[in-house]
Amino acid sequence: MDQAKTNETQDPAEVDRIIAGELERLLDSPMFTRSPVLSRLLQFLVEHRLRGGRSSPKAYAIATEALGRSEDFDPAVDSYPRVMVGRLRSLLDRYYADTPWVHRLRVPQGSYEVVVQYRSAPPSARSADDPAGEDDFKTAGPAGAAGRPAGSGGVRRPHDRGARFGRWLVVLILLALALFTLWTLRGGSDRLFVGDPVPVPLLEVSAPVAGNLPESRALARALDGKLRDGLRRFDLVDLLSSKTPGSAATGATDYRLDTSLVRTVEGNTDVTLVLNRVADQRAIWSQQLRVTQDETPEFTAIEPLIAQLAGDYGVIVRDQVQRQPDNFSPGFPCLAQFNRMRQMRNVANAKQVDACLRATIKANPRDPVTLTALSLVRYGDWQPHRMTPAGREAFAEALALAQRSYESSPNSSAGLFAMARANFYTGNCAGGNAMGDAAIALNPYDADMAGFLGLFKLTCGMGPEGELLLRRSLQLDSSYPGVPAVTLAFTLSQRGEQDEARRILDQMPSPSNMEPQYMMVRAIVQARQGQVAEARAQWQRLLAYTRQPADATPEQVLGRFIITPVVIQRASAALRDSGIVPAKSAP
């Protein structure tokens, strides 16, 4: 087994950055997505560490705050936290066994503490005077420092000094390159982004395999048309054009979608979709569904699969990010990182995404997708700083970018939805609805647009229309529900349907269940179900998450993560009416 060794010095800020980045990658992975309880546990341990916890969290805190146990939990008689942390260790080991890594997260045996373990480059050939060499691994604990391992002292020979000089030279060169990169990302130079932006992945849709009967061939043509029509409406995938005989265009394809139909005796049709990554001829996604006679030849049941395949958080985008998690090149890699950032935004990746989006726009000033993306980034910058000059500057630029997106491409869903969002954020419900409806008409398969337009319609008093769009969004793609699911749960709770609201919240996969909106709505639903103590504990967690004082008003807390003033007002009233926070005192 490889030995572990601690490094002599390690910048605590750098360790925290590594931990935050690794957490994001782990929670994005299929292995952790399928384990929401262990995802919550890992996020709790990491957040405890990043908040400056100088010791391991207590078993009681893990049980009640991360694992959902009640306040009467007794760690002296219940080993549940220890068992679940053991399972987390095993899941981390399984993940890193299948994933190349330079640094990884580890929870040492006998501890509830998250540390970073490093893998150094393979050692160079050893001389006869230096047979032992150095270990391949090192770890950094909470303070980012550690002692020299036993046996590391001794007399330094001349050839040792020469080798160390060579290593220091390499370190200095790498440091210079890192500083240059940071300088470039801050706008000091555009040379890092020389060249054309990376294009979006190219997808080949194979003709569906079907039987020789006329009915089967007709269904195959209908399915092929449905798939091509749906996929071509998304901005992050390009379809390979129909090839003439003998064309060699397949060599440029990034993905291939194979489909097959089998008609059953009952008259139903079994449809199988398989997405293959061409580079390594690996099937990375497959779905099978049964379509009844009444559902053909429209194939409406295929629509969620189209959204899950090509949407903003779709299989292709996730595959690209997972394969190149640190690629912020202009063009598609930057847009893929932008969509990942929308799930878990932090200061570091927001700056990287801002920089690469601006570089993409510089190369293509009329690209509506990138202009719309940067507009949304700037709305996010405005949100926590509304009443400051920096916040007003961010809001003004967000509106200007949305206007540029629409003017560049007034007939694209990206340009139309950019202006829809701008209208809603400035209080123009009529303009927002007109633009939003037009965007949805251009891409009725986009779960993200449907969800946000549903939220906007609700804030404008269009309850039934908004709720339909929220449900449509979750029907199209419930794997990253976020805003649509939370908003629908809040709407149902306001209407008195607490059990249905609770069911939607309970089904939200990690990492969505750690979003502040989720905490807020869950607290309201719990309180209205009579669990006031649990609801108030949830509110305390939200205060800690947003770093607000204990006496902060709901408006002050919600303003940290909600943009629309109407939503803040309604949610604040619900928090007071349900007894989670004190009612407003009379003036």
BAPATI-979112 format. One record per residue (C-alpha): residue in three letters; residue number from 1; x, y, z. Coordinates in nm, 3 decimals. Layout:
<pases>
   rest    nr         x         y         z
    ALA   NUM         X         Y         Z
...
</pases>
This chain:
<pases>
   rest    nr         x         y         z
    MET     1     0.000     0.000     0.000
    ASP     2     0.122     0.355    -0.074
    GLN     3     0.248     0.545     0.225
    ALA     4     0.115     0.882     0.335
    LYS     5     0.333     1.176     0.423
    THR     6     0.256     1.533     0.531
    ASN     7     0.416     1.827     0.357
    GLU     8     0.619     2.076     0.555
    THR     9     0.422     2.386     0.452
    GLN    10     0.094     2.435     0.274
    ASP    11    -0.102     2.758     0.225
    PRO    12    -0.435     2.717     0.412
    ALA    13    -0.618     2.923     0.149
    GLU    14    -0.491     2.692    -0.124
    VAL    15    -0.598     2.385     0.075
    ASP    16    -0.947     2.535     0.116
    ARG    17    -0.964     2.606    -0.258
    ILE    18    -0.871     2.246    -0.336
    ILE    19    -1.128     2.112    -0.090
    ALA    20    -1.407     2.328    -0.236
    GLY    21    -1.317     2.224    -0.590
    GLU    22    -1.301     1.854    -0.505
    LEU    23    -1.637     1.877    -0.326
    GLU    24    -1.795     2.024    -0.637
    ARG    25    -1.653     1.747    -0.857
    LEU    26    -1.760     1.473    -0.616
    LEU    27    -2.117     1.601    -0.583
    ASP    28    -2.141     1.629    -0.962
    SER    29    -2.035     1.265    -1.008
    PRO    30    -2.296     0.992    -1.073
    MET    31    -2.163     0.792    -0.778
    PHE    32    -2.251     1.068    -0.529
    THR    33    -2.565     1.179    -0.713
    ARG    34    -2.701     0.831    -0.644
    SER    35    -2.613     0.869    -0.273
    PRO    36    -2.791     1.183    -0.147
    VAL    37    -2.739     1.099     0.222
    LEU    38    -2.363     1.056     0.182
    SER    39    -2.355     1.368    -0.037
    ARG    40    -2.516     1.569     0.244
    LEU    41    -2.273     1.418     0.494
    LEU    42    -1.969     1.505     0.280
    GLN    43    -2.093     1.859     0.221
    PHE    44    -2.153     1.906     0.595
    LEU    45    -1.801     1.788     0.684
    VAL    46    -1.646     2.009     0.415
    GLU    47    -1.847     2.316     0.515
    HIS    48    -1.748     2.263     0.879
    ARG    49    -1.385     2.260     0.766
    LEU    50    -1.418     2.564     0.537
    ARG    51    -1.595     2.765     0.810
    GLY    52    -1.277     2.734     1.011
    GLY    53    -1.358     2.440     1.236
    ARG    54    -1.040     2.371     1.430
    SER    55    -1.151     2.025     1.538
    SER    56    -1.366     1.746     1.404
    PRO    57    -1.741     1.806     1.421
    LYS    58    -1.914     1.619     1.701
    ALA    59    -2.113     1.305     1.633
    TYR    60    -2.426     1.480     1.763
    ALA    61    -2.389     1.765     1.513
    ILE    62    -2.333     1.519     1.228
    ALA    63    -2.642     1.320     1.323
    THR    64    -2.879     1.616     1.370
    GLU    65    -2.750     1.861     1.109
    ALA    66    -2.631     1.633     0.829
    LEU    67    -2.815     1.303     0.872
    GLY    68    -3.160     1.426     0.974
    ARG    69    -3.177     1.271     1.321
    SER    70    -3.395     1.441     1.584
    GLU    71    -3.260     1.663     1.863
    ASP    72    -3.291     1.381     2.120
    PHE    73    -3.024     1.178     1.940
    ASP    74    -2.776     1.022     2.182
    PRO    75    -2.433     0.943     2.028
    ALA    76    -2.342     0.735     2.333
    VAL    77    -2.596     0.467     2.240
    ASP    78    -2.635     0.515     1.863
    SER    79    -2.337     0.465     1.630
    TYR    80    -2.518     0.594     1.319
    PRO    81    -2.274     0.884     1.251
    ARG    82    -1.972     0.655     1.279
    VAL    83    -2.131     0.399     1.047
    MET    84    -2.223     0.661     0.785
    VAL    85    -1.879     0.822     0.793
    GLY    86    -1.734     0.474     0.736
    ARG    87    -1.957     0.436     0.432
    LEU    88    -1.846     0.779     0.313
    ARG    89    -1.480     0.669     0.338
    SER    90    -1.560     0.365     0.126
    LEU    91    -1.746     0.573    -0.135
    LEU    92    -1.455     0.820    -0.157
    ASP    93    -1.212     0.531    -0.205
    ARG    94    -1.431     0.384    -0.481
    TYR    95    -1.459     0.720    -0.658
    TYR    96    -1.085     0.790    -0.656
    ALA    97    -1.004     0.432    -0.756
    ASP    98    -1.183     0.500    -1.087
    THR    99    -1.075     0.864    -1.129
    PRO   100    -0.723     0.994    -1.204
    TRP   101    -0.626     1.238    -0.931
    VAL   102    -0.347     1.469    -0.817
    HIS   103    -0.515     1.552    -0.487
    ARG   104    -0.814     1.390    -0.323
    LEU   105    -1.034     1.424    -0.015
    ARG   106    -0.997     1.176     0.269
    VAL   107    -1.161     1.130     0.609
    PRO   108    -0.890     0.957     0.816
    GLN   109    -0.986     0.650     1.015
    GLY   110    -1.101     0.738     1.365
    SER   111    -1.176     1.100     1.267
    TYR   112    -1.464     1.306     1.128
    GLU   113    -1.221     1.554     0.972
    VAL   114    -1.179     1.619     0.597
    VAL   115    -0.817     1.640     0.480
    VAL   116    -0.644     1.668     0.142
    GLN   117    -0.418     1.389     0.022
    TYR   118    -0.169     1.476    -0.253
    ARG   119    -0.008     1.256    -0.515
    SER   120     0.332     1.390    -0.630
    ALA   121     0.491     1.317    -0.965
    PRO   122     0.660     0.973    -0.996
    PRO   123     1.012     0.994    -0.846
    SER   124     1.310     1.017    -1.077
    ALA   125     1.564     0.736    -1.099
    ARG   126     1.738     0.693    -0.763
    SER   127     2.115     0.681    -0.725
    ALA   128     2.288     0.412    -0.522
    ASP   129     2.343     0.672    -0.248
    ASP   130     1.970     0.754    -0.231
    PRO   131     1.785     0.422    -0.254
    ALA   132     1.481     0.513    -0.050
    GLY   133     1.369     0.829    -0.232
    GLU   134     1.047     0.998    -0.129
    ASP   135     0.691     0.883    -0.073
    ASP   136     0.438     0.935    -0.350
    PHE   137     0.171     1.080    -0.124
    LYS   138     0.132     1.362     0.122
    THR   139    -0.164     1.500     0.315
    ALA   140    -0.267     1.838     0.449
    GLY   141    -0.470     1.863     0.765
    PRO   142    -0.704     2.142     0.880
    ALA   143    -0.436     2.405     0.928
    GLY   144    -0.258     2.311     0.607
    ALA   145     0.068     2.230     0.788
    ALA   146     0.238     1.920     0.918
    GLY   147     0.564     1.797     1.066
    ARG   148     0.862     1.641     0.893
    PRO   149     0.827     1.261     0.879
    ALA   150     1.051     1.046     1.091
    GLY   151     1.382     0.969     0.936
    SER   152     1.385     1.273     0.705
    GLY   153     1.692     1.428     0.865
    GLY   154     2.053     1.347     0.779
    VAL   155     2.350     1.482     0.588
    ARG   156     2.273     1.643     0.250
    ARG   157     2.510     1.532    -0.023
    PRO   158     2.619     1.755    -0.313
    HIS   159     2.409     1.566    -0.566
    ASP   160     2.106     1.616    -0.333
    ARG   161     2.158     1.992    -0.351
    GLY   162     2.178     1.977    -0.731
    ALA   163     1.856     1.778    -0.754
    ARG   164     1.684     2.017    -0.517
    PHE   165     1.805     2.313    -0.723
    GLY   166     1.650     2.153    -1.033
    ARG   167     1.322     2.098    -0.854
    TRP   168     1.315     2.456    -0.727
    LEU   169     1.381     2.580    -1.080
    VAL   170     1.079     2.385    -1.206
    VAL   171     0.869     2.523    -0.921
    LEU   172     0.969     2.881    -1.005
    ILE   173     0.883     2.831    -1.371
    LEU   174     0.542     2.687    -1.281
    LEU   175     0.483     2.972    -1.037
    ALA   176     0.564     3.226    -1.308
    LEU   177     0.319     3.057    -1.545
    ALA   178     0.050     3.057    -1.275
    LEU   179     0.101     3.427    -1.204
    PHE   180     0.084     3.503    -1.576
    THR   181    -0.242     3.308    -1.602
    LEU   182    -0.393     3.497    -1.309
    TRP   183    -0.281     3.826    -1.460
    THR   184    -0.441     3.730    -1.788
    LEU   185    -0.769     3.625    -1.626
    ARG   186    -0.782     3.963    -1.456
    GLY   187    -0.766     4.133    -1.793
    GLY   188    -0.395     4.204    -1.810
    SER   189    -0.363     4.033    -2.146
    ASP   190    -0.570     3.854    -2.403
    ARG   191    -0.292     3.627    -2.520
    LEU   192    -0.414     3.333    -2.316
    PHE   193    -0.725     3.325    -2.533
    VAL   194    -0.561     3.352    -2.876
    GLY   195    -0.745     3.146    -3.135
    ASP   196    -1.104     3.063    -3.216
    PRO   197    -1.343     2.952    -2.940
    VAL   198    -1.388     2.577    -2.903
    PRO   199    -1.704     2.472    -3.092
    VAL   200    -1.989     2.285    -2.928
    PRO   201    -1.981     1.904    -2.952
    LEU   202    -2.099     1.748    -3.276
    LEU   203    -2.367     1.480    -3.242
    GLU   204    -2.453     1.223    -3.506
    VAL   205    -2.804     1.077    -3.488
    SER   206    -2.804     0.735    -3.648
    ALA   207    -3.109     0.624    -3.840
    PRO   208    -3.327     0.417    -3.606
    VAL   209    -3.301     0.042    -3.643
    ALA   210    -3.645    -0.108    -3.700
    GLY   211    -3.816    -0.400    -3.866
    ASN   212    -3.893    -0.430    -4.237
    LEU   213    -4.269    -0.389    -4.212
    PRO   214    -4.406    -0.062    -4.353
    GLU   215    -4.548     0.031    -4.010
    SER   216    -4.210    -0.016    -3.843
    ARG   217    -4.031     0.191    -4.107
    ALA   218    -4.290     0.468    -4.072
    LEU   219    -4.245     0.474    -3.693
    ALA   220    -3.867     0.483    -3.737
    ARG   221    -3.894     0.789    -3.962
    ALA   222    -4.126     0.960    -3.714
    LEU   223    -3.890     0.890    -3.423
    ASP   224    -3.589     1.012    -3.623
    GLY   225    -3.770     1.335    -3.705
    LYS   226    -3.874     1.387    -3.342
    LEU   227    -3.519     1.340    -3.215
    ARG   228    -3.360     1.567    -3.475
    ASP   229    -3.622     1.837    -3.428
    GLY   230    -3.575     1.836    -3.051
    LEU   231    -3.195     1.819    -3.043
    ARG   232    -3.143     2.094    -3.301
    ARG   233    -3.323     2.344    -3.076
    PHE   234    -3.051     2.334    -2.809
    ASP   235    -2.753     2.567    -2.825
    LEU   236    -2.490     2.340    -2.668
    VAL   237    -2.510     2.061    -2.928
    ASP   238    -2.460     2.063    -3.306
    LEU   239    -2.616     1.795    -3.522
    LEU   240    -2.413     1.629    -3.795
    SER   241    -2.574     1.703    -4.130
    SER   242    -2.702     1.420    -4.346
    LYS   243    -2.400     1.273    -4.521
    THR   244    -2.377     1.193    -4.888
    PRO   245    -2.260     0.840    -4.974
    GLY   246    -1.888     0.803    -4.922
    SER   247    -1.858     1.110    -4.694
    ALA   248    -1.592     1.092    -4.423
    ALA   249    -1.759     1.347    -4.197
    THR   250    -1.800     1.091    -3.919
    GLY   251    -1.440     1.146    -3.816
    ALA   252    -1.528     1.486    -3.667
    THR   253    -1.819     1.353    -3.462
    ASP   254    -1.792     1.378    -3.082
    TYR   255    -2.099     1.168    -2.993
    ARG   256    -2.329     0.926    -3.172
    LEU   257    -2.689     0.856    -3.072
    ASP   258    -2.807     0.508    -3.173
    THR   259    -3.177     0.425    -3.161
    SER   260    -3.384     0.114    -3.214
    LEU   261    -3.754     0.027    -3.221
    VAL   262    -3.920    -0.306    -3.147
    ARG   263    -4.296    -0.340    -3.192
    THR   264    -4.462    -0.573    -2.942
    VAL   265    -4.748    -0.812    -3.003
    GLU   266    -4.980    -0.578    -2.812
    GLY   267    -4.904    -0.298    -3.059
    ASN   268    -4.679    -0.097    -2.826
    THR   269    -4.327     0.009    -2.928
    ASP   270    -4.012    -0.039    -2.720
    VAL   271    -3.764     0.241    -2.792
    THR   272    -3.396     0.224    -2.690
    LEU   273    -3.157     0.520    -2.704
    VAL   274    -2.781     0.479    -2.654
    LEU   275    -2.536     0.771    -2.649
    ASN   276    -2.182     0.673    -2.747
    ARG   277    -1.868     0.880    -2.698
    VAL   278    -1.683     0.843    -3.027
    ALA   279    -1.333     0.913    -2.891
    ASP   280    -1.323     0.589    -2.692
    GLN   281    -1.625     0.408    -2.840
    ARG   282    -1.787     0.399    -2.499
    ALA   283    -2.161     0.405    -2.429
    ILE   284    -2.208     0.671    -2.161
    TRP   285    -2.588     0.689    -2.141
    SER   286    -2.883     0.472    -2.236
    GLN   287    -3.258     0.483    -2.186
    GLN   288    -3.540     0.248    -2.276
    LEU   289    -3.910     0.320    -2.269
    ARG   290    -4.233     0.169    -2.393
    VAL   291    -4.453     0.388    -2.611
    THR   292    -4.821     0.296    -2.647
    GLN   293    -5.012     0.305    -2.971
    ASP   294    -5.185     0.625    -2.859
    GLU   295    -4.845     0.796    -2.820
    THR   296    -4.729     0.724    -3.174
    PRO   297    -4.631     0.868    -3.411
    GLU   298    -4.598     1.186    -3.200
    PHE   299    -4.354     1.022    -2.953
    THR   300    -4.418     1.285    -2.684
    ALA   301    -4.273     1.045    -2.426
    ILE   302    -3.932     1.101    -2.590
    GLU   303    -3.928     1.472    -2.497
    PRO   304    -3.779     1.428    -2.146
    LEU   305    -3.500     1.217    -2.295
    ILE   306    -3.420     1.494    -2.544
    ALA   307    -3.399     1.746    -2.257
    GLN   308    -3.183     1.517    -2.044
    LEU   309    -2.949     1.457    -2.336
    ALA   310    -2.889     1.806    -2.475
    GLY   311    -3.004     2.054    -2.209
    ASP   312    -2.795     2.300    -2.010
    TYR   313    -2.721     2.032    -1.749
    GLY   314    -2.758     1.744    -1.993
    VAL   315    -2.553     1.430    -2.037
    ILE   316    -2.325     1.580    -2.302
    VAL   317    -2.244     1.892    -2.097
    ARG   318    -2.180     1.688    -1.782
    ASP   319    -1.961     1.442    -1.968
    GLN   320    -1.747     1.723    -2.109
    VAL   321    -1.702     1.888    -1.769
    GLN   322    -1.625     1.560    -1.593
    ARG   323    -1.358     1.476    -1.850
    GLN   324    -1.203     1.825    -1.837
    PRO   325    -1.302     1.974    -1.499
    ASP   326    -1.047     2.258    -1.517
    ASN   327    -1.097     2.357    -1.881
    PHE   328    -1.219     2.718    -1.905
    SER   329    -1.129     2.770    -2.271
    PRO   330    -1.347     3.015    -2.465
    GLY   331    -1.644     2.866    -2.643
    PHE   332    -1.813     2.546    -2.539
    PRO   333    -1.584     2.456    -2.241
    CYS   334    -1.658     2.797    -2.089
    LEU   335    -2.034     2.759    -2.141
    ALA   336    -2.023     2.412    -1.987
    GLN   337    -1.841     2.554    -1.682
    PHE   338    -2.099     2.833    -1.666
    ASN   339    -2.380     2.579    -1.637
    ARG   340    -2.190     2.385    -1.369
    MET   341    -2.136     2.710    -1.177
    ARG   342    -2.511     2.772    -1.174
    GLN   343    -2.548     2.461    -0.959
    MET   344    -2.280     2.556    -0.705
    ARG   345    -2.158     2.914    -0.740
    ASN   346    -1.848     3.030    -0.555
    VAL   347    -1.626     3.335    -0.593
    ALA   348    -1.335     3.152    -0.756
    ASN   349    -1.525     2.979    -1.035
    ALA   350    -1.748     3.283    -1.092
    LYS   351    -1.437     3.489    -1.173
    GLN   352    -1.304     3.220    -1.406
    VAL   353    -1.637     3.191    -1.586
    ASP   354    -1.667     3.570    -1.614
    ALA   355    -1.320     3.589    -1.771
    CYS   356    -1.371     3.310    -2.025
    LEU   357    -1.717     3.438    -2.123
    ARG   358    -1.569     3.781    -2.194
    ALA   359    -1.294     3.620    -2.402
    THR   360    -1.557     3.424    -2.596
    ILE   361    -1.754     3.742    -2.663
    LYS   362    -1.440     3.921    -2.776
    ALA   363    -1.386     3.649    -3.036
    ASN   364    -1.756     3.647    -3.135
    PRO   365    -1.928     3.972    -3.023
    ARG   366    -2.272     3.867    -3.156
    ASP   367    -2.302     3.524    -2.995
    PRO   368    -2.641     3.537    -2.814
    VAL   369    -2.576     3.231    -2.598
    THR   370    -2.257     3.373    -2.446
    LEU   371    -2.402     3.723    -2.409
    THR   372    -2.701     3.575    -2.226
    ALA   373    -2.474     3.367    -2.002
    LEU   374    -2.259     3.667    -1.903
    SER   375    -2.576     3.868    -1.839
    LEU   376    -2.690     3.604    -1.589
    VAL   377    -2.346     3.602    -1.423
    ARG   378    -2.374     3.977    -1.372
    TYR   379    -2.723     3.942    -1.225
    GLY   380    -2.564     3.706    -0.976
    ASP   381    -2.301     3.970    -0.894
    TRP   382    -2.575     4.229    -0.843
    GLN   383    -2.789     4.013    -0.616
    PRO   384    -2.590     4.038    -0.286
    HIS   385    -2.482     4.400    -0.349
    ARG   386    -2.805     4.564    -0.463
    MET   387    -2.771     4.890    -0.275
    THR   388    -2.403     4.948    -0.351
    PRO   389    -2.236     5.117    -0.651
    ALA   390    -2.084     4.781    -0.751
    GLY   391    -2.428     4.622    -0.745
    ARG   392    -2.583     4.895    -0.957
    GLU   393    -2.295     4.865    -1.205
    ALA   394    -2.346     4.487    -1.229
    PHE   395    -2.721     4.529    -1.285
    ALA   396    -2.669     4.790    -1.556
    GLU   397    -2.421     4.567    -1.740
    ALA   398    -2.653     4.266    -1.707
    LEU   399    -2.935     4.462    -1.874
    ALA   400    -2.702     4.590    -2.147
    LEU   401    -2.576     4.238    -2.223
    ALA   402    -2.932     4.107    -2.246
    GLN   403    -3.015     4.387    -2.489
    ARG   404    -2.708     4.299    -2.700
    SER   405    -2.806     3.932    -2.703
    TYR   406    -3.156     4.012    -2.828
    GLU   407    -3.036     4.264    -3.086
    SER   408    -2.776     4.016    -3.215
    SER   409    -3.031     3.736    -3.255
    PRO   410    -3.394     3.846    -3.207
    ASN   411    -3.525     3.513    -3.336
    SER   412    -3.319     3.287    -3.108
    SER   413    -3.443     3.138    -2.783
    ALA   414    -3.129     3.268    -2.605
    GLY   415    -3.181     3.628    -2.719
    LEU   416    -3.553     3.624    -2.645
    PHE   417    -3.510     3.474    -2.300
    ALA   418    -3.234     3.720    -2.212
    MET   419    -3.479     4.004    -2.274
    ALA   420    -3.758     3.817    -2.093
    ARG   421    -3.539     3.797    -1.782
    ALA   422    -3.440     4.164    -1.816
    ASN   423    -3.805     4.268    -1.839
    PHE   424    -3.906     4.065    -1.534
    TYR   425    -3.618     4.200    -1.325
    THR   426    -3.719     4.557    -1.411
    GLY   427    -4.086     4.491    -1.326
    ASN   428    -4.220     4.473    -1.684
    CYS   429    -4.442     4.164    -1.664
    ALA   430    -4.610     4.220    -2.003
    GLY   431    -4.279     4.244    -2.186
    GLY   432    -4.131     3.954    -1.992
    ASN   433    -4.424     3.725    -2.069
    ALA   434    -4.424     3.812    -2.439
    MET   435    -4.051     3.748    -2.475
    GLY   436    -4.059     3.437    -2.255
    ASP   437    -4.350     3.277    -2.438
    ALA   438    -4.172     3.336    -2.770
    ALA   439    -3.853     3.174    -2.634
    ILE   440    -4.045     2.868    -2.509
    ALA   441    -4.215     2.834    -2.847
    LEU   442    -3.873     2.814    -3.013
    ASN   443    -3.756     2.545    -2.770
    PRO   444    -4.040     2.366    -2.591
    TYR   445    -3.794     2.098    -2.471
    ASP   446    -3.576     2.327    -2.256
    ALA   447    -3.641     2.243    -1.891
    ASP   448    -3.437     2.539    -1.765
    MET   449    -3.632     2.802    -1.960
    ALA   450    -3.965     2.645    -1.866
    GLY   451    -3.874     2.648    -1.496
    PHE   452    -3.760     3.009    -1.483
    LEU   453    -4.051     3.134    -1.694
    GLY   454    -4.282     2.952    -1.454
    LEU   455    -4.122     3.139    -1.164
    PHE   456    -4.152     3.471    -1.347
    LYS   457    -4.520     3.414    -1.426
    LEU   458    -4.591     3.332    -1.061
    THR   459    -4.430     3.658    -0.949
    CYS   460    -4.651     3.843    -1.199
    GLY   461    -4.968     3.690    -1.054
    MET   462    -5.017     3.428    -1.327
    GLY   463    -5.047     3.132    -1.090
    PRO   464    -5.200     2.856    -1.308
    GLU   465    -4.977     2.932    -1.608
    GLY   466    -4.668     2.948    -1.388
    GLU   467    -4.747     2.621    -1.213
    LEU   468    -4.796     2.441    -1.545
    LEU   469    -4.451     2.555    -1.661
    LEU   470    -4.290     2.447    -1.334
    ARG   471    -4.442     2.101    -1.367
    ARG   472    -4.336     2.091    -1.732
    SER   473    -3.978     2.172    -1.631
    LEU   474    -3.967     1.886    -1.380
    GLN   475    -4.130     1.650    -1.628
    LEU   476    -3.861     1.730    -1.886
    ASP   477    -3.566     1.690    -1.649
    SER   478    -3.583     1.631    -1.275
    SER   479    -3.215     1.538    -1.235
    TYR   480    -3.112     1.899    -1.150
    PRO   481    -3.443     2.050    -1.037
    GLY   482    -3.324     2.350    -0.834
    VAL   483    -3.548     2.653    -0.876
    PRO   484    -3.849     2.481    -1.042
    ALA   485    -3.888     2.218    -0.770
    VAL   486    -3.840     2.462    -0.483
    THR   487    -4.078     2.715    -0.637
    LEU   488    -4.345     2.451    -0.700
    ALA   489    -4.311     2.322    -0.343
    PHE   490    -4.352     2.678    -0.210
    THR   491    -4.660     2.731    -0.429
    LEU   492    -4.820     2.409    -0.305
    SER   493    -4.738     2.497     0.056
    GLN   494    -4.903     2.838     0.017
    ARG   495    -5.211     2.657    -0.110
    GLY   496    -5.215     2.425     0.191
    GLU   497    -5.086     2.112     0.015
    GLN   498    -4.803     2.044     0.260
    ASP   499    -4.769     1.669     0.197
    GLU   500    -4.724     1.717    -0.178
    ALA   501    -4.478     2.002    -0.116
    ARG   502    -4.281     1.782     0.125
    ARG   503    -4.275     1.497    -0.130
    ILE   504    -4.120     1.723    -0.395
    LEU   505    -3.854     1.846    -0.154
    ASP   506    -3.772     1.494    -0.036
    GLN   507    -3.717     1.379    -0.393
    MET   508    -3.469     1.653    -0.479
    PRO   509    -3.127     1.496    -0.538
    SER   510    -2.801     1.630    -0.400
    PRO   511    -2.656     1.890    -0.434
    SER   512    -2.988     2.071    -0.483
    ASN   513    -3.098     1.982    -0.130
    MET   514    -2.826     2.209     0.008
    GLU   515    -2.936     2.520    -0.179
    PRO   516    -3.055     2.808     0.043
    GLN   517    -3.392     2.820    -0.136
    TYR   518    -3.442     2.458    -0.040
    MET   519    -3.364     2.529     0.326
    MET   520    -3.609     2.819     0.330
    VAL   521    -3.901     2.632     0.174
    ARG   522    -3.836     2.318     0.377
    ALA   523    -3.848     2.522     0.696
    ILE   524    -4.185     2.671     0.593
    VAL   525    -4.332     2.331     0.505
    GLN   526    -4.205     2.175     0.831
    ALA   527    -4.356     2.455     1.038
    ARG   528    -4.692     2.422     0.862
    GLN   529    -4.684     2.048     0.932
    GLY   530    -4.645     2.122     1.304
    GLN   531    -4.268     2.065     1.322
    VAL   532    -4.189     2.418     1.439
    ALA   533    -3.874     2.327     1.634
    GLU   534    -3.726     2.148     1.334
    ALA   535    -3.824     2.439     1.111
    ARG   536    -3.649     2.689     1.337
    ALA   537    -3.339     2.469     1.340
    GLN   538    -3.349     2.471     0.959
    TRP   539    -3.369     2.852     0.970
    GLN   540    -3.063     2.864     1.194
    ARG   541    -2.874     2.654     0.941
    LEU   542    -2.979     2.899     0.672
    LEU   543    -2.850     3.190     0.881
    ALA   544    -2.515     3.013     0.914
    TYR   545    -2.513     2.929     0.542
    THR   546    -2.569     3.295     0.445
    ARG   547    -2.346     3.422     0.728
    GLN   548    -2.618     3.644     0.869
    PRO   549    -2.659     3.740     1.236
    ALA   550    -2.916     3.567     1.453
    ASP   551    -3.141     3.877     1.458
    ALA   552    -3.134     3.929     1.079
    THR   553    -3.475     3.989     0.923
    PRO   554    -3.607     3.746     0.660
    GLU   555    -3.579     4.019     0.399
    GLN   556    -3.211     4.065     0.483
    VAL   557    -3.138     3.691     0.469
    LEU   558    -3.339     3.610     0.156
    GLY   559    -3.186     3.906    -0.025
    ARG   560    -2.856     3.716    -0.021
    PHE   561    -2.980     3.452    -0.264
    ILE   562    -3.313     3.562    -0.418
    ILE   563    -3.324     3.830    -0.688
    THR   564    -3.696     3.909    -0.735
    PRO   565    -3.835     4.150    -0.470
    VAL   566    -4.187     4.002    -0.492
    VAL   567    -4.053     3.656    -0.409
    ILE   568    -3.860     3.797    -0.111
    GLN   569    -4.176     3.965     0.021
    ARG   570    -4.394     3.654    -0.014
    ALA   571    -4.136     3.420     0.137
    SER   572    -4.068     3.659     0.428
    ALA   573    -4.442     3.675     0.503
    ALA   574    -4.461     3.293     0.497
    LEU   575    -4.166     3.264     0.737
    ARG   576    -4.343     3.497     0.982
    ASP   577    -4.692     3.349     0.937
    SER   578    -4.564     2.996     1.001
    GLY   579    -4.395     3.101     1.327
    ILE   580    -4.037     3.039     1.217
    VAL   581    -3.933     3.400     1.280
    PRO   582    -4.105     3.662     1.496
    ALA   583    -4.381     3.867     1.342
    LYS   584    -4.308     4.228     1.254
    SER   585    -4.349     4.461     1.546
    ALA   586    -4.600     4.742     1.509
    PRO   587    -4.444     5.076     1.407
</pases>
